[in-house]
Amino acid sequence: MTAQTETSADAPVYWDPYRPDLGNDPYPTFRRLREEAPLYHNPEYGFYALSRFADIEEHFANWEIFSSSRSDILEFIQAEELEVPPGMFIWQDPPQHTAYRAVVARVFTPKRMNALEAQIRAYCARCLDPLVGTDRFDFISDLGAQLPGGVIGMLLGIPDEDRDAVRERVEGALRTEEGKPMELDQAAYVGEGFEDYIDWRVNNPSDDLMTELLNVEFKDDTGTLRKLTRDEILIFVNVLAGAGNETTSRLIGWFGKVLGDHPDQRRAIAANPALVNPAIEEILRFEPPGPSVARYVMKDVEVHGQVVPAGSVMLFLLASANRDSARFPDGDTFNIHREGPPHITFGRGIHSCLGAALARVEGRVALDEVLKRFPDWTVDTANAKLSSSSTTRGWDTLPSFIG
C-alpha cells in the first residue's frame, strides 16, 4: 500500500510508529483508531494498541497482565537478547520494582523538586538574559537543551562542563533512523559514562542525589537490608538523568510551538501568571512528550471481544487517550481554561513517571521566565525540525521570531 491509500478515509485505519508522515501529525489517525479499531493490531510490527482513555485507564496499571519486565519500548520487548539488569526498576515489576522504586522515591520527592525553584529560575535567567534585545530565540538550543541537563546535573553533582555530553548520550539512545525501528543498544541503559562521577563521590561526598544513593540503605526484594551496589547506582543515575532530560526538553519545545500557534492564550498567560500551571497541564495533555508506552502481555487477555495472546506487545497510546472527547470534551482543541479530569501523560499506577514532579516545576518556571522576557513570538516553521524517535515526540530545533 502507498502512504496515501493507507491513510485515506475509505481504507482500513493503519498505525505505524515509524512512519514520519504519521508521526508528524498522529492525531487524525488516533481519532480513527478510537472510532474504528479501539483494539488495533499491526501484524507487520507485531503489536496491539489501545487508544481510548477508558481502555488505557482500565488496563495500564495492571502490571500482572501488562508487564514492564521486558522494558517499556516496543523494540526492546521484542529483542530476544535483552537482559534487564538489577536496578533497572522502570523495567521491572514487584517485588523488585517495589524495593528499588522506594529508594528513588526517598531521594527524588516532589517536595525536593519544588525546593529547586529558585535554582531553576537562576538557570533560566542565565540561558535567556543574553537573548534579550535580539530578534530570534530557539526554544530547544537556547533553553530546552540546556535547562533540564543543568538541573539534573545540580541534583546529581555532575559538573557544568559535562552536562551537554550527558544530555547528548541520553537523547542519542532514543533516536531512530527515520522510518526504522530503534536499534537495541543495551550499553545506553546500564549507566555507562557515569562511572567517574560515582567513583569521585565515594571519596568526595556532597549534598547531592549521587551521594545519597551511595549511602542509602534499603530492604531488597529478598528482605535483606543493604546498600546499593555500584552497578545499581550506575543504573539509577542513568534513569534519573533520562527522567530529568528528555521529558522536560520536549515539554519546553511543545510550549513554544503550541503557544506560538495560540497567541491569544499565550497573551492571557503573560497577563495573568496564575494561568501558568493550568497551561502546563494543558500542554502536557495536548502534546505529551511520550506519546506511547509499551507493555509485554503476560497471559491471554480479552479486550473488545478479541483475545490478545500472551507474549504479545501492547502499545498504550497515551497521546490518543489525551485527545479522547469521551473524556475531554472537544479534545483536539487547546484550551488553557480547561476543567475536568487529569491527563494520562505521566501514566498510572506503580510505573507512573518518576520525573513528573521535576518536569512540572521546570516547565512552569521556564514558561514563566520566557513570558517575562518574550511575551510574543512566532515560530519559524520553515526551519523547525521534529526529532526522529519512535518513543518520544518533540523538536530538535524550534527557532522563533521574537515580537
Buried (B, 14 or more C-beta within 10 A) or exposed (E): EEEEEBBEEEEEBBBBBBBEBBBEEBBEBBBBBBEEBBBBBBEEBEBBBBBBBEBBBEBBBBBEBBBBBBBBBBBBBBBEEBEBBBBBBBBBBEEBBBBBBEBBEEBBEEEBBBEBBEBBBEBBEEBBEEBEEEEEBBBBEBBBBBBBBBBBBBBBBBEEEBBBEBBEBBBEBBBBEEEEBBEBEBEBBBBEBBEEBBEBBEEEBEEBBBBBBBEBEBEBBEEEEEBBEEEBBBBBBBBBBBBBBBBBBBBBBBBBBBBBEBEEBBBBBBEEBEBBBBBBBBBBBBBBBBBBBBBBBBEEBEBEEEEBEEEBBBBBBBBBBBBBEEBBEEBEEBBBEBEEEEBBBBBBEBBEBBBBBBBBBBBBBBBBBBBBBBBBBEBBEEEBEBBBBBBBBBBBBBBBEBE
